[in-house]
Amino acid sequence: MSEEQLEAFLEKVKADTNLQEKLKAAADSDAVLAIAKEAGFSISADDLKNAQSELSDDELEGAGGAVCFFTCAYSR
């Protein structure tokens, strides 16, 4: 269920510049999860961590520059 939520969230991010900006400003993984929840998606920290290792940079960049949204969240 969460994987589908994550995929749906990434699709929404690709189309929503407001979400892209919020994610770029996210300070940590908790902020990313809060943004996802606010947007109506149920995503866990494990989902984010798994996505970071599974998605290519091109796929993440396709989500409106959301590479930092995954990588920065786990480097802090």
N, C-alpha and C positions, 0 to 999 in steps of 0.2 A: 504494500500500500504506500509506504513512504517513498519508494523509488518512483512510483507514478506521480506522486505529489511533487517530487523534486523536478521531474521532467516537465510537468505542467508549469511549475514555477519558472523554470528556465525559458520556456516558450513565452510566458508572459513578460519576463524581463527583456527578451529580445524585442518585443513590440512596445515597451513602455519606458520612455526616456526618464520619467519621474522615478521609477523603480531603479533604473540604472544609476541615477545620481545618488539615490539613497544608499545603494550598495557600495558605491565608490567611497562614500563617506563613513561607512560602517567601521567602527573601531576594532571589533573583534567578532568571533563566531556568534556570541550571544546577540549582538546587534543584528547580524545577518538573519538569525533565527527569528528575532522579533519582527524584522521587516517582512519576512516570509509569512509569519503568522498574521500580521496586520493586513497582508494582501490576500488572506484566506487559505493559506497552505499550511499543512501540518508536516514539518520537516524536522528531523532530529540532527544532533551534532554528528552522529555516526553517518547519516546520509551525506552531509557535507564532506566529511573526511573521505568517504568512499568515492564520492563524485570527483574529488580532487585527483584521486589516483586513477580513476577510470576514464575521465574525459580528456581529450587532447586539448592542447592550447588553442587550436583552431576552433574547436567546439565551444570552448569557454569564451573565446573572443567573439564568437557569433552571438553570444548572449549579451551583446552590448558592452563589451569591455569588462565583463564580469570576472576576468581572470583573477584580479586582486580580491574579489569577493570571496573566492575560495582560498587562494594562496595566502593572502594577507591575514585572513581570519585564523589560520593555523600557524602563522609564524610569530604571533605575538604572545 
